[in-house]
Amino acid sequence: MTTKEKTLVKNVLALSRKSRVALAKKLLRSLEQEQIILEGARIAEERFEAYRRGEMKGIPAEEVFPALRKKGKR
């Protein structure tokens, strides 16, 4: 750990229990969001590769965007 990181840990541990819990929740949420983004990217890559291999057909943008707009208005 760097000196900055050690100082940060020392300062965080000096916080009240309530503040540490709130911080821990925020840190965990940020990791979960990062995991969701990575999983979405992985799925998109798999689908693109399946498309390139001819295992999956594409949907024309002229069909996709109106459907998405309609869905967003609900």
N, C-alpha and C positions, 0 to 999 in steps of 0.2 A: 504494500500500500504506500502511496505517496504521502508526503507530509500533509498536503492539503486534505487528502482523504482521511488520514488519522485525526486531523483537527475537526473535520466534519463529523466523524463518528463520535468523538469526544463531546462535541456540542449537542449532537442529537441525543446522546445518552443522558445529558444534563437536563433535557426537556422533561416536562411532567409526563406521567403515564398517558394521560388523555392526548397530549400533543404527539407523543410517539406512536400511539395507536392510529391517530388521524394520518400521520405521515406514512406509516406502514401501509395503510389502506390505499393511499394515493400512489405509492410506489408499486404495489401489487397491481392496481388498475392499469398503470402505465405498461407494465410487463404483459398483462393480459391483452391490452389493445395492440401491443407490438406483435404478440403471438397471433392474434386474429388477422392482422395485416399480412404477416408472413404466410399464414395458412391460405388466405385468399390468393396471394401471389402464386403459391404452389399449385392450387387448383386451376388457376388461369393458365399456368404453363402446361399442366397436364392436358387441359382441354385444347389448347393451341396445338400441341404435339399430336393429339388424336385427330384434329382437323387436318393437319399437314399430312398425316398418314392415310387420310381418306376414311377414317373410322367415324367421323362426325361431320355433319353438314353445318355450314354457316347459315345465319339468318340475315337477310338483307337489312341494312340500316333503315330503309324506308318502312320496314315492318316493326323494327325494334323501337325506334325513338317515339313514334306515336303511342305505342303501347305503354312505354315508360311514362310519357307525359300524362296519359290517361290514369295510370296507376298513382302518380304523384298528386293528382287532384282529389283523390278520395279522402 
